[in-house]
Structures are given as C-alpha cells and as structure tokens.
Amino acid sequence: MLFSVDQVLEMDRSEIRRLYSEYVNPGFISLLKLLDFDKRFVKAEGVEVWDQDGNVYLDFLGAFGALNLGHNPPEVWAALEKARVCHPTNLLQALPGAAAAALAHNLAQVTPGELKRCFFTNSGTETVEAALKMSRAATGRGTILYCEGSFHGKTFGSLSVTGREKYQKPFAPLLPGCEKVPYGDLAALESRLQASEVAAFIVEPIQGEGGVRVPPEGYLKAAEELCHKYGTLLIVDEIQTGLGRTGRLFACEHEGVRPDIMCISKSLGGGLVPIGACIATEKVWNAAYGGLDRCMLHTSTFGGNTLACLAGIAALEAIVQRRLWENAAELGSYMLNGLKAIGARCPAVKEVRGRGLLIGVEFDQPVKGLLDKVTAGMINKAADEYIGAMVAGELLNRHHVITAYTLNNPNVMRLEPPLTVTREQVNRVLQAVEEVLSQRKSFWGLAVSTAKTAAASLFKGA
C-alpha cells in the first residue's frame, strides 16, 4: 500500500508515531514521547499553531530561525501561486535563470560591504560547504579556523567546523586543516593567523546553537581587521542571525563588519521552500572561480531553481518593506528585560542573554558542594543535557508555548519567535515562563513533573 496525499493530511498522531519510528528515526520518536512533544499539529499561521484537538500554541521556536515571516506568509505563497499559474521552467540548469539572477541582484543590494556574487544552495549546511570550498580555492591555503561552541551544520565539511565533539566524534576523521579557537578571544585568533596559512575564519555574529552567546563588543570588527592583516578571508555565518533576527537586517551590521563571504539560508525561503545563498565579494569570487576553466568547479542540481528563488525574492521583499528588524529590536529588548527580571527571582536561572528576537535562558547547576561530590556530578551532568528540554516540555504541555534547547548547550532554552510577533504574545510567553520556573524551582521538581507528563503520554499512546 502507498499512502496518498489525502491520507497523509488525515493521518492521526498514533499513526505518525508508528510510521516515523519504523521508517525514519525511532530514537527521535522515543525522545519526543518522553516529553509528550510529538503533538499532531494541523494548521499554522503567523506565530500560532493548532493541534488536532483545536488547541492553539505560540511558536517561540520559529524553526530555529527559519520563520522570520511566521508560518505560511501570504506574500511568499502569492509568489509560488504565480509560478504555478504561469508554469515557468523550474530546473533548466544548462541556462541562466531569471529568478536566480534577480535574487542575486537583490541580495547584493541589501548585504553589507562589497558582497556581490551568489551561489545558491538548498540549505544552510550546503551554504557553509560552498563558503569553505570557495575560501580554499580563492586563497590557495588549506587551514580553516572556527570557534569553540560554533554550529555551522552537519554535513562533512560544515561538521568539521562545528564546535561540539558529540556531533563530530562518530564521524572522525573529519576534513583536515580545520582548527578551533575560543569564541571572543582576539589574542588566540591572531596567534593562529600570524603564520599566514589560514584560508578563512568562519564565525557566527551570535552563537545560536552554542547557547545564544553574544561575543564581546567590538570582537567581530577586530576579527575582520586581523583577518585582512594576515590575508585570511572572513566568512560570516548569518544563517540563523540574518534577515532581521537580531534587530538589524544582518547581525554583523551592528559593528559595521564587511565580510568577504556571507552564508544565508533559513528564512530566505520564507519558511516554505528550502534555499541558501553563499554570497562573496567580486574579488574573492574571481580568485576562486574566475575564467572559463574554473566557472563550473562548484555546482548544484537544485540550487537556484526557479521556485526557491521566487520564494527568496518574495521573502526578502516582505522583510525589507515591513522593516521587520525594527520589531525584532523593540520586542526583543522588551522580552530580554522581562526574562532577566524573571531570572532575578528564580534561582534556577543562571543567565539570560541575546539580541533582538534571539534569546537564551541558561539554567544553573541544580546541586553544588557536597551533594555534587557524593553523586560524582551525575545530577549536574543530567541537568546539563536535559533541563532545557524539560522546561520546554513544561511550556508546551502546560502553557501551549513551543520552545527548545540549543544543540551545543542543552541547558539553554532558546526563544526565537517569528519577527511578526506581537507584544501581547510576548507577554503571554513571559507569564508562562515565570509560572513554570516559579513552580518548578529545582531540577527535581522539573524531573518529577516531566516524568508525570511522560507517563501520561506513554500510557495513552496517542
């Protein structure tokens, strides 16, 4: 039997669990069941999501930054509908495409510095792969520097510059020539750059998956200057921070940074179509791919397809015309201050940090001193991996708020709503966070509550 589209749209939660566990990833389903996180959502619009029982949730995860325009933005759907009606050539890669050319032009107008030439991809990790290859081809050097705690993707090259051993170790040996330096440490960066053998330094303006870590003020601009001093290219990864997320169209603009290469993806597709863009200066592009013999060194079958680029054109236009970074700046500051006030009243909160609508709440170790020694640190180790997930589970099941932890630092809960979010929605989430943290002040309280939720979820099995 083959499932039809109509059958998929009517599929219930138990059937999704069964099929996903049997044919996709059983471990993932087991994890979600423990937190009762695998709801059956049937409708989404803006910041709101509906489950099969008619309950409305606020999405403050935003697909890890891919929903800057919210769910199902009408502007992007309108662009795709126009394409459906006129039947354009979607895949004709032997010839230049109008949509790809236009989107590349539009990106060149809004990105910082002298960024101009685009290579289109299908995801963020592919965009990083393109940037790494371009930097080596342009410089003739082999070393790539990246930061501890970074996250640039999980394909082979991007994983090689992702700063968490948990994701790297099973696939070793990784891409040679990739070395990490501490995030925010200019002395360590210059020490490694001095040998003048580094092709590129890849860096996030804010480490999203690293726990929403904001570097010291002036770090990015100084890093740019150091790179240029030693002939190294600066790759800025704006996949999560770009397109208005942090209160500027691109996060590196807070310090006036002018990258040699920039990586963009996630919200570029308007939350509907996968697309990424590796955009470089003309000088770097020409050094890597200039001339007839080099112009086809890096290609992609689906990269730059018409539908994806039309979605990108519409998404970029909507973000720029509506100046959504201004709402991110205003409501981000409001939410950050609200969360800091909650954190000051709650001993479980270690720190609240972020910029714009990219905010992380880090939780403190639940036990200290003698108890930590007696348990050989096991309680704290468990908390480091699961406390963020447990808080997210409480918010989802008790308050209908969707959040998650950050991949490289699981004891940090992220809040990353669409940039279309309202003050009233922010207030509802602040109230929910305060109720969860005030009622569950300890790791034990969260663990007991989560266990009850998990037992109920497993018992009903649907």
Helices and strands as residue ranges (DSSP letters): H 5-9, H 13-23, H 26-34, E 41-45, E 48-51, E 56-59, H 62-65, H 74-86, H 98-110, E 115-121, H 124-139, E 143-147, H 156-160, H 165-168, G 169-171, E 178-181, H 186-193, E 198-203, H 219-229, E 233-237, G 251-255, E 261-264, G 266-269, E 276-281, H 282-289, H 306-322, H 324-345, E 349-355, E 358-363, H 370-374, H 378-399, E 401-402, E 404-406, E 409-415, H 423-439, H 443-460
